């Protein structure tokens, strides 16, 4: 497994409560297979990763995809949960959730 992917999954695994609170779904893709939410069982996939330009040019990429299906953030190095959460927490839908919660 790619060392960046291992590092990314470790970052995320430490913050499962924060992931759940922000309704994040973790999907890991590799060639023609994928796994969801830290599941070690990989399934077949026919998803065309060419839609994600960075993925076709780098061995590792991480994407934050919004509920609207648009790419909100991407990078080719692991992202810390602190950075990920700070990106999400300034989004309008998240701000609204926090206002309603408080």
Secondary structure, 3 states (H helix, E strand, C coil): CCHHHHHHHHHHHCCHHHHHHCCCCCEEEECCEEEECCCCCCEECCCCHHHCHHHHHCCCCEEEECCCCCEEEEECCCCCHHHHHHHHHCCHHHHHHHHHHC
